[in-house]
Amino acid sequence: MKPSNPFVTKGYHSAEYFCDRKDETKILLDAIKNNRDVVLYGRRKQGKSALIKHVFTQLDNKYITIWVDLLPTESFNDLLNQTASALLRAFEEDTSFGKKIWSGIKKLRPTINYDELSGQPNITFDLNNEKIQLSTFSDILGLISSISKNVVIAFDEFQQIINYPEESTEAYLRTLIQSITNLNVIFSGSDQHLLLQMFDNINRPFYNFGQFVKLTHINPEVYADFIFKHFQANKKKIEKDEIYDLLHWCNYRTYNVQLVCNRLYSFSSKKISNEDIIAVKTTMLKEREDVNYMLRRIISKGQWNVIEAFAKEGKIYEPYGREFMEKYGFTNSSTIRRAVKSCIEKGLIYQGMSEGRDYFEIDDILLTRWIQVTMI
């Protein structure tokens, strides 16, 4: 179904509403077609999921594509359920391949329910024994070997498996995945440091297992053209300079850009003014006000002081250096380190790497902008 607003904020619709990522698409397609696994990493809301789904649409019928969301998983049994459900959804039950997959999974005696809205199957295995879980998962992925097509599985937020109570998960998955010759895997994640630890540490099972692909922001000129053309197609006018300003305001994060443009596009006027853009920004920050004040109450004063300083500073390379500490009134570097570590664990601060240097910044750009206009 064609979206009523070209600036989609969830899911993937078609190439018409997908901006750029030509180089990344080419890299992923080349890896898949040459039987290389991929480690795709980038910040949250940067468009990793949409890119993978876009790549899936570019593959011909020689490939079966499977999407497994690991974000809600907390154990190997959750991984088993998510993977089995995704596998069933990838095959129509009345097709030749589908009959084989559905029959194979049903033999393992899961509970199968159907979503009331989408009609998609959801599988539940309630297995308490770890050995039985591993054996069942092996049987499920083993079904892939029985079909004559190439299969691509995308494990989204793959770093979640580090938190599983089953310590053997990484080693087991590596051994199993490596044994299936017609399977390619995209390991996707938004926690750069955790994901790289898994794949770049010689002591970890997945060491040197896949090709690294880093997803950064879309080229501003390309994104500006994409935005301008979609407004123009509906006889709406917006100035390029104003587009560049909103790209910067959104910190070039794909989701935030789409959200702002979605709201602007919904205006009935044919000319988007600077006042319209300011109104959207103000509204979005106002909507988050209660959430931000609640955050301020539930984290420690030291953590909030760090959040506020980081928001005002932007991207920070030396948060424990004398210059930064003196500027924002910090007197103890160890106190800042503890606060930063806690905020990273809570997902409030993002730790990234640029040209070999670590940097830190508030992960939520709307929180940053709210602090910049509120905490003066």
Protein Blocks (a to p, Z undefined) as FASTA:
>chain_A
ZZfbfbdcedjfbfmlpggjllmmmmmmmmmmnopacdddddehiopmmmmmmmmmmpcf
kbccddddfklpcbfklmmmmmmmmmmmmpcfkbmklmmmmmmmmmnopaddddfklopa
cdddddfbfklmmmmmmmmmmmmmmpcbdcddddehkllmmmpmblklmmmmmmmmmmmm
kbccddddfblklmmmmmmcfkbmkgokbccdddddddfklmmmmmmmmmmmnopacdfk
lmmmmmmmnnopaklmmmmmmmmmmpmbfbdcfklmmmmmmmmmmmmmmmmmmmmmmpcf
klmmmmmmmmmnopafblmbmklmmmnopabfklmmmmmmmmmmnomaccddeehiacdd
dfblmlmmmmmmmmZZ
